[in-house]
Amino acid sequence: MQIFYNSYPPSTPSAVALGNFDGVHIGHTRLIKELTSKGVPSTVYTFESHPLNVIKGKGTVPSINTNSEKAELFHALGVDNAIFADFNQVRGMSPQEFVDEILIGKLNACEVVCGYNYRFGKNGVGDTELLSSLLEGRGVKLTVIDEVTLDGKPVSSTQVRKALSSGDMEMAERLLGRPFFIDSTVVHGKALGRQLGFPTVNEAFVGDRLILPYGVYFARCTVKGGASYSAVVNVGVRPTVNSTDPIPTVEAHLIDFKGDLYGTDVRIELLKKSRDEQKFGSLDDLKKQIEKDICECREYFNER
């Protein structure tokens, strides 16, 4: 798959999917499967940043995935091209200008796929009915994907964020169709876990990424090109050993792993929130709790 930031693939007739695709949840998956069934090169057209973050400011809508994670998910679904466009370059376009200049002019769309609630054009004045009319006049077919529901409720990125923000990893997994994950390159921390006898791999939240509720999670950690390990993950600011750094981090202790992962790409799939982060009276108390967390994590995976 080819990835384009503020640029476009060579002009060849293609099927184009439109949307934000934050989380690439089960509704998005249905849409992309429709896209890749068209028998022509497939292109996902989305934005580098959520439009509301461009209009209202950074962090207005926290991201479920980074763009590189989205691209990995698109690739896994069989997409040929992914375009991450600058919303500022199209936010002032009328619906007709967007169709003519972007969909026809830049993407050479022969078919277009979008969700039932897709909006486009300056101030979001365009809907699927207008898009269908504009495309029909240019000989291009539009396929609109109906609402996807789970337990009788619409599946949306908003619902995924709500589940993640409450620490309900099981519901998030059902909405996403896979566990919520964080991809990153392992960075150096302060080696406090190693000093306690529980070395960890450390990752940082980047950009507008949604930060999970502080706490301890059971997870699966996969080393790129290597094996997977069950893991106890702490999300937060480590209040027992840290009194100055307010920036939350992700620290994962890989159970039964021996070695050094600094600089290595890993994927951490967070499966269940076990408990809230808490401050202990001593390092010995913290160590005992970590030992308990590891035992409970083993039991969790034995029963999963």
C-alpha positions as a Markdown table, in Angstrom:
| # | Residue | x | y | z |
|---|---|---|---|---|
| 1 | Met | 0.0 | 0.0 | 0.0 |
| 2 | Gln | 1.2 | 3.5 | -0.8 |
| 3 | Ile | 0.7 | 6.4 | 1.7 |
| 4 | Phe | 0.4 | 10.0 | 0.6 |
| 5 | Tyr | 0.5 | 13.1 | 2.8 |
| 6 | Asn | -0.9 | 16.1 | 1.0 |
| 7 | Ser | -0.2 | 14.5 | -2.3 |
| 8 | Tyr | -2.0 | 12.1 | -4.6 |
| 9 | Pro | -1.3 | 8.8 | -6.4 |
| 10 | Pro | -0.8 | 8.8 | -10.2 |
| 11 | Ser | -4.0 | 9.5 | -12.0 |
| 12 | Thr | -5.7 | 6.2 | -12.8 |
| 13 | Pro | -9.4 | 5.3 | -12.4 |
| 14 | Ser | -10.0 | 4.3 | -8.8 |
| 15 | Ala | -12.7 | 3.6 | -6.2 |
| 16 | Val | -12.5 | 6.2 | -3.4 |
| 17 | Ala | -13.7 | 5.9 | 0.2 |
| 18 | Leu | -14.4 | 9.2 | 2.1 |
| 19 | Gly | -14.4 | 9.7 | 5.9 |
| 20 | Asn | -12.4 | 10.4 | 9.0 |
| 21 | Phe | -12.0 | 6.7 | 9.9 |
| 22 | Asp | -10.9 | 7.4 | 13.4 |
| 23 | Gly | -10.5 | 4.0 | 15.1 |
| 24 | Val | -11.3 | 2.1 | 11.9 |
| 25 | His | -14.2 | 0.5 | 13.8 |
| 26 | Ile | -16.5 | -2.2 | 12.5 |
| 27 | Gly | -18.6 | 0.3 | 10.6 |
| 28 | His | -15.5 | 1.6 | 8.8 |
| 29 | Thr | -14.4 | -2.0 | 8.1 |
| 30 | Arg | -17.7 | -2.7 | 6.3 |
| 31 | Leu | -17.2 | 0.5 | 4.3 |
| 32 | Ile | -13.7 | -0.4 | 3.3 |
| 33 | Lys | -14.6 | -3.9 | 2.4 |
| 34 | Glu | -17.2 | -2.4 | 0.0 |
| 35 | Leu | -14.5 | -0.2 | -1.4 |
| 36 | Thr | -12.0 | -3.0 | -2.1 |
| 37 | Ser | -14.7 | -5.1 | -3.8 |
| 38 | Lys | -15.0 | -2.8 | -6.8 |
| 39 | Gly | -12.3 | -4.5 | -8.9 |
| 40 | Val | -10.3 | -1.3 | -9.4 |
| 41 | Pro | -7.5 | 0.3 | -7.4 |
| 42 | Ser | -8.8 | 1.5 | -4.0 |
| 43 | Thr | -8.0 | 4.8 | -2.3 |
| 44 | Val | -9.0 | 6.0 | 1.2 |
| 45 | Tyr | -9.2 | 9.8 | 1.3 |
| 46 | Thr | -9.0 | 11.2 | 4.9 |
| 47 | Phe | -7.3 | 14.0 | 6.8 |
| 48 | Glu | -4.1 | 14.4 | 8.7 |
| 49 | Ser | -6.0 | 15.9 | 11.6 |
| 50 | His | -9.6 | 15.6 | 12.6 |
| 51 | Pro | -11.4 | 18.6 | 11.0 |
| 52 | Leu | -12.7 | 19.8 | 14.3 |
| 53 | Asn | -9.1 | 19.9 | 15.6 |
| 54 | Val | -8.3 | 22.2 | 12.7 |
| 55 | Ile | -11.3 | 24.4 | 13.2 |
| 56 | Lys | -11.5 | 24.6 | 17.0 |
| 57 | Gly | -8.0 | 23.7 | 18.0 |
| 58 | Lys | -5.7 | 20.9 | 19.0 |
| 59 | Gly | -7.2 | 18.2 | 21.2 |
| 60 | Thr | -10.8 | 19.1 | 20.6 |
| 61 | Val | -11.4 | 15.5 | 19.4 |
| 62 | Pro | -8.8 | 13.1 | 20.8 |
| 63 | Ser | -7.6 | 10.5 | 18.2 |
| 64 | Ile | -8.1 | 6.8 | 18.7 |
| 65 | Asn | -5.3 | 6.0 | 16.3 |
| 66 | Thr | -2.2 | 7.7 | 15.0 |
| 67 | Asn | -2.1 | 8.1 | 11.2 |
| 68 | Ser | 0.5 | 5.4 | 10.9 |
| 69 | Glu | -1.7 | 3.0 | 12.8 |
| 70 | Lys | -4.7 | 3.9 | 10.5 |
| 71 | Ala | -2.5 | 3.2 | 7.5 |
| 72 | Glu | -1.6 | -0.3 | 8.9 |
| 73 | Leu | -5.3 | -1.0 | 9.4 |
| 74 | Phe | -6.1 | 0.1 | 5.9 |
| 75 | His | -3.3 | -2.0 | 4.5 |
| 76 | Ala | -4.6 | -5.1 | 6.4 |
| 77 | Leu | -8.0 | -4.5 | 4.8 |
| 78 | Gly | -6.5 | -4.6 | 1.3 |
| 79 | Val | -6.5 | -0.8 | 0.5 |
| 80 | Asp | -4.1 | 0.2 | -2.3 |
| 81 | Asn | -3.6 | 3.9 | -1.5 |
| 82 | Ala | -4.2 | 6.0 | 1.7 |
| 83 | Ile | -4.3 | 9.8 | 1.4 |
| 84 | Phe | -3.9 | 12.0 | 4.5 |
| 85 | Ala | -4.9 | 15.4 | 3.3 |
| 86 | Asp | -4.6 | 18.9 | 4.9 |
| 87 | Phe | -8.1 | 19.9 | 5.8 |
| 88 | Asn | -7.2 | 23.6 | 5.4 |
| 89 | Gln | -6.7 | 23.0 | 1.7 |
| 90 | Val | -10.4 | 21.9 | 1.1 |
| 91 | Arg | -12.3 | 23.5 | 4.0 |
| 92 | Gly | -13.3 | 26.5 | 1.9 |
| 93 | Met | -14.4 | 24.5 | -1.2 |
| 94 | Ser | -18.0 | 24.3 | -2.2 |
| 95 | Pro | -19.4 | 20.7 | -2.6 |
| 96 | Gln | -19.1 | 21.1 | -6.4 |
| 97 | Glu | -15.5 | 22.3 | -6.2 |
| 98 | Phe | -14.6 | 19.3 | -3.9 |
| 99 | Val | -16.1 | 16.9 | -6.4 |
| 100 | Asp | -14.6 | 18.4 | -9.4 |
| 101 | Glu | -11.1 | 19.3 | -8.1 |
| 102 | Ile | -10.5 | 16.5 | -5.7 |
| 103 | Leu | -12.6 | 13.5 | -6.5 |
| 104 | Ile | -12.5 | 13.9 | -10.3 |
| 105 | Gly | -9.5 | 16.1 | -10.9 |
| 106 | Lys | -7.0 | 14.6 | -8.4 |
| 107 | Leu | -8.3 | 11.1 | -7.7 |
| 108 | Asn | -9.9 | 10.2 | -11.0 |
| 109 | Ala | -12.7 | 8.5 | -9.1 |
| 110 | Cys | -14.8 | 6.0 | -11.0 |
| 111 | Glu | -16.8 | 5.0 | -7.9 |
| 112 | Val | -17.1 | 6.6 | -4.4 |
| 113 | Val | -18.1 | 5.0 | -1.1 |
| 114 | Cys | -19.0 | 6.8 | 2.1 |
| 115 | Gly | -21.1 | 6.5 | 5.2 |
| 116 | Tyr | -24.7 | 7.5 | 5.6 |
| 117 | Asn | -23.8 | 10.6 | 7.6 |
| 118 | Tyr | -20.9 | 11.9 | 5.5 |
| 119 | Arg | -20.7 | 15.7 | 5.1 |
| 120 | Phe | -18.5 | 17.7 | 2.9 |
| 121 | Gly | -18.0 | 21.1 | 1.4 |
| 122 | Lys | -17.6 | 24.5 | 3.1 |
| 123 | Asn | -19.3 | 24.4 | 6.6 |
| 124 | Gly | -20.4 | 20.8 | 5.9 |
| 125 | Val | -23.3 | 21.9 | 3.7 |
| 126 | Gly | -23.0 | 18.8 | 1.4 |
| 127 | Asp | -24.7 | 15.5 | 2.4 |
| 128 | Thr | -24.9 | 12.1 | 0.7 |
| 129 | Glu | -27.9 | 13.1 | -1.4 |
| 130 | Leu | -26.0 | 16.1 | -2.9 |
| 131 | Leu | -22.9 | 14.0 | -3.4 |
| 132 | Ser | -24.8 | 11.4 | -5.3 |
| 133 | Ser | -26.4 | 14.1 | -7.5 |
| 134 | Leu | -23.0 | 15.7 | -8.3 |
| 135 | Leu | -21.3 | 12.4 | -9.0 |
| 136 | Glu | -24.1 | 11.1 | -11.1 |
| 137 | Gly | -23.8 | 14.2 | -13.4 |
| 138 | Arg | -20.2 | 13.2 | -13.9 |
| 139 | Gly | -20.9 | 9.5 | -14.5 |
| 140 | Val | -19.6 | 8.3 | -11.2 |
| 141 | Lys | -21.5 | 5.9 | -8.9 |
| 142 | Leu | -21.9 | 6.5 | -5.2 |
| 143 | Thr | -22.4 | 3.7 | -2.7 |
| 144 | Val | -23.7 | 4.8 | 0.7 |
| 145 | Ile | -23.1 | 2.4 | 3.7 |
| 146 | Asp | -26.0 | 2.2 | 6.1 |
| 147 | Glu | -25.7 | 2.7 | 9.8 |
| 148 | Val | -24.0 | -0.3 | 11.6 |
| 149 | Thr | -25.3 | -1.1 | 15.0 |
| 150 | Leu | -24.1 | -3.1 | 18.0 |
| 151 | Asp | -26.6 | -4.1 | 20.7 |
| 152 | Gly | -29.1 | -1.9 | 19.0 |
| 153 | Lys | -26.9 | 1.3 | 19.1 |
| 154 | Pro | -25.1 | 3.0 | 16.3 |
| 155 | Val | -21.4 | 2.2 | 16.0 |
| 156 | Ser | -19.3 | 5.4 | 15.8 |
| 157 | Ser | -15.9 | 6.8 | 16.7 |
| 158 | Thr | -17.7 | 8.7 | 19.5 |
| 159 | Gln | -18.9 | 5.5 | 21.0 |
| 160 | Val | -15.4 | 4.0 | 20.8 |
| 161 | Arg | -14.0 | 7.1 | 22.6 |
| 162 | Lys | -16.6 | 6.8 | 25.3 |
| 163 | Ala | -15.7 | 3.2 | 25.9 |
| 164 | Leu | -12.0 | 3.9 | 26.0 |
| 165 | Ser | -12.4 | 7.0 | 28.2 |
| 166 | Ser | -14.2 | 4.8 | 30.8 |
| 167 | Gly | -11.7 | 2.1 | 30.7 |
| 168 | Asp | -14.1 | -0.4 | 29.2 |
| 169 | Met | -11.7 | -2.2 | 26.9 |
| 170 | Glu | -14.0 | -5.1 | 26.3 |
| 171 | Met | -16.7 | -2.8 | 24.8 |
| 172 | Ala | -14.0 | -1.0 | 22.8 |
| 173 | Glu | -12.8 | -4.3 | 21.4 |
| 174 | Arg | -16.4 | -5.2 | 20.3 |
| 175 | Leu | -16.8 | -1.8 | 18.6 |
| 176 | Leu | -13.5 | -1.9 | 16.9 |
| 177 | Gly | -13.6 | -5.5 | 15.9 |
| 178 | Arg | -10.2 | -6.0 | 17.5 |
| 179 | Pro | -8.4 | -5.0 | 20.7 |
| 180 | Phe | -7.4 | -1.3 | 21.1 |
| 181 | Phe | -3.7 | -1.0 | 20.5 |
| 182 | Ile | -0.8 | 1.4 | 20.7 |
| 183 | Asp | 2.0 | 1.1 | 18.2 |
| 184 | Ser | 5.3 | 2.7 | 19.1 |
| 185 | Thr | 9.0 | 2.5 | 19.2 |
| 186 | Val | 10.3 | 1.6 | 22.7 |
| 187 | Val | 12.0 | 4.6 | 24.4 |
| 188 | His | 14.3 | 4.9 | 27.4 |
| 189 | Gly | 12.5 | 5.6 | 30.6 |
| 190 | Lys | 13.9 | 6.2 | 34.1 |
| 191 | Ala | 14.6 | 2.5 | 34.7 |
| 192 | Leu | 12.5 | 2.5 | 37.9 |
| 193 | Gly | 10.8 | -0.7 | 36.9 |
| 194 | Arg | 14.1 | -2.4 | 36.4 |
| 195 | Gln | 15.3 | -1.2 | 39.9 |
| 196 | Leu | 12.2 | -2.8 | 41.4 |
| 197 | Gly | 12.8 | -6.0 | 39.6 |
| 198 | Phe | 10.1 | -5.5 | 36.9 |
| 199 | Pro | 11.8 | -4.0 | 33.8 |
| 200 | Thr | 9.3 | -2.3 | 31.5 |
| 201 | Val | 9.1 | -1.1 | 27.9 |
| 202 | Asn | 8.2 | 2.6 | 27.9 |
| 203 | Glu | 6.0 | 4.5 | 25.4 |
| 204 | Ala | 4.8 | 8.0 | 25.2 |
| 205 | Phe | 1.4 | 9.4 | 24.1 |
| 206 | Val | 1.9 | 11.5 | 21.0 |
| 207 | Gly | -0.1 | 14.3 | 19.3 |
| 208 | Asp | -3.8 | 14.5 | 20.0 |
| 209 | Arg | -4.0 | 10.8 | 21.0 |
| 210 | Leu | -6.7 | 9.8 | 23.5 |
| 211 | Ile | -5.2 | 9.1 | 26.9 |
| 212 | Leu | -6.8 | 6.1 | 28.7 |
| 213 | Pro | -7.9 | 6.4 | 32.3 |
| 214 | Tyr | -4.9 | 6.0 | 34.6 |
| 215 | Gly | -4.5 | 2.5 | 35.8 |
| 216 | Val | -3.2 | -1.0 | 35.4 |
| 217 | Tyr | -4.2 | -3.0 | 32.3 |
| 218 | Phe | -3.7 | -6.6 | 31.2 |
| 219 | Ala | -2.3 | -6.6 | 27.7 |
| 220 | Arg | -0.7 | -8.5 | 24.9 |
| 221 | Cys | 2.6 | -7.1 | 23.6 |
| 222 | Thr | 3.9 | -8.1 | 20.2 |
| 223 | Val | 7.4 | -7.4 | 19.2 |
| 224 | Lys | 7.6 | -6.4 | 15.5 |
| 225 | Gly | 8.8 | -9.5 | 13.6 |
| 226 | Gly | 8.9 | -11.5 | 16.8 |
| 227 | Ala | 6.9 | -13.1 | 19.6 |
| 228 | Ser | 3.9 | -12.0 | 21.7 |
| 229 | Tyr | 3.9 | -11.8 | 25.4 |
| 230 | Ser | 1.2 | -11.2 | 28.1 |
| 231 | Ala | 1.9 | -8.0 | 29.9 |
| 232 | Val | 1.0 | -5.8 | 32.8 |
| 233 | Val | 0.7 | -2.2 | 31.7 |
| 234 | Asn | 0.6 | 0.9 | 33.7 |
| 235 | Val | -0.9 | 4.0 | 32.2 |
| 236 | Gly | -0.4 | 7.2 | 34.2 |
| 237 | Val | 2.2 | 9.2 | 36.1 |
| 238 | Arg | 3.5 | 6.7 | 38.6 |
| 239 | Pro | 2.6 | 8.6 | 41.7 |
| 240 | Thr | 4.6 | 6.4 | 44.1 |
| 241 | Val | 7.9 | 7.2 | 42.5 |
| 242 | Asn | 7.2 | 10.4 | 40.6 |
| 243 | Ser | 6.2 | 13.8 | 42.0 |
| 244 | Thr | 7.3 | 16.1 | 39.3 |
| 245 | Asp | 6.5 | 14.8 | 35.8 |
| 246 | Pro | 2.8 | 15.3 | 34.9 |
| 247 | Ile | 3.0 | 13.7 | 31.5 |
| 248 | Pro | 1.4 | 10.3 | 31.4 |
| 249 | Thr | 3.3 | 7.3 | 29.9 |
| 250 | Val | 2.6 | 3.7 | 29.1 |
| 251 | Glu | 4.9 | 1.2 | 30.9 |
| 252 | Ala | 4.5 | -2.4 | 30.0 |
| 253 | His | 6.1 | -5.3 | 31.9 |
| 254 | Leu | 6.3 | -8.3 | 29.5 |
| 255 | Ile | 5.9 | -11.4 | 31.5 |
| 256 | Asp | 8.6 | -14.0 | 31.1 |
| 257 | Phe | 10.5 | -11.8 | 28.6 |
| 258 | Lys | 14.3 | -11.5 | 28.8 |
| 259 | Gly | 16.2 | -9.0 | 26.7 |
| 260 | Asp | 16.5 | -5.4 | 25.6 |
| 261 | Leu | 13.8 | -3.8 | 23.3 |
| 262 | Tyr | 15.1 | -0.2 | 23.2 |
| 263 | Gly | 14.5 | 1.2 | 19.7 |
| 264 | Thr | 12.3 | -1.8 | 18.8 |
| 265 | Asp | 8.8 | -1.4 | 17.3 |
| 266 | Val | 6.1 | -3.0 | 19.5 |
| 267 | Arg | 2.3 | -3.2 | 19.5 |
| 268 | Ile | 0.5 | -3.2 | 22.9 |
| 269 | Glu | -3.1 | -4.4 | 22.8 |
| 270 | Leu | -4.8 | -3.4 | 26.0 |
| 271 | Leu | -7.5 | -6.0 | 26.8 |
| 272 | Lys | -8.8 | -5.3 | 30.3 |
| 273 | Lys | -8.5 | -2.5 | 32.9 |
| 274 | Ser | -7.6 | -4.3 | 36.2 |
| 275 | Arg | -7.4 | -1.4 | 38.7 |
| 276 | Asp | -6.9 | 2.3 | 39.0 |
| 277 | Glu | -3.5 | 3.8 | 39.4 |
| 278 | Gln | -2.7 | 4.5 | 43.1 |
| 279 | Lys | 0.0 | 5.9 | 45.3 |
| 280 | Phe | 1.6 | 3.4 | 47.7 |
| 281 | Gly | 3.2 | 4.2 | 51.0 |
| 282 | Ser | 6.5 | 2.6 | 50.1 |
| 283 | Leu | 8.4 | 0.9 | 47.3 |
| 284 | Asp | 8.0 | -2.4 | 49.0 |
| 285 | Asp | 4.2 | -2.0 | 49.0 |
| 286 | Leu | 4.4 | -1.1 | 45.3 |
| 287 | Lys | 6.5 | -4.1 | 44.5 |
| 288 | Lys | 4.0 | -6.5 | 46.3 |
| 289 | Gln | 1.2 | -5.0 | 44.3 |
| 290 | Ile | 3.1 | -5.5 | 41.0 |
| 291 | Glu | 3.7 | -9.1 | 41.9 |
| 292 | Lys | -0.1 | -9.5 | 42.6 |
| 293 | Asp | -0.9 | -7.7 | 39.2 |
| 294 | Ile | 1.4 | -10.2 | 37.4 |
| 295 | Cys | -0.3 | -13.2 | 39.1 |
| 296 | Glu | -3.7 | -11.9 | 38.1 |
| 297 | Cys | -2.6 | -11.2 | 34.6 |
| 298 | Arg | -1.4 | -14.8 | 34.2 |
| 299 | Glu | -4.8 | -16.0 | 35.5 |
| 300 | Tyr | -6.6 | -13.7 | 33.0 |
| 301 | Phe | -4.7 | -15.1 | 30.0 |
| 302 | Asn | -5.1 | -18.7 | 31.3 |
| 303 | Glu | -8.9 | -18.1 | 31.3 |
| 304 | Arg | -9.1 | -16.0 | 28.1 |
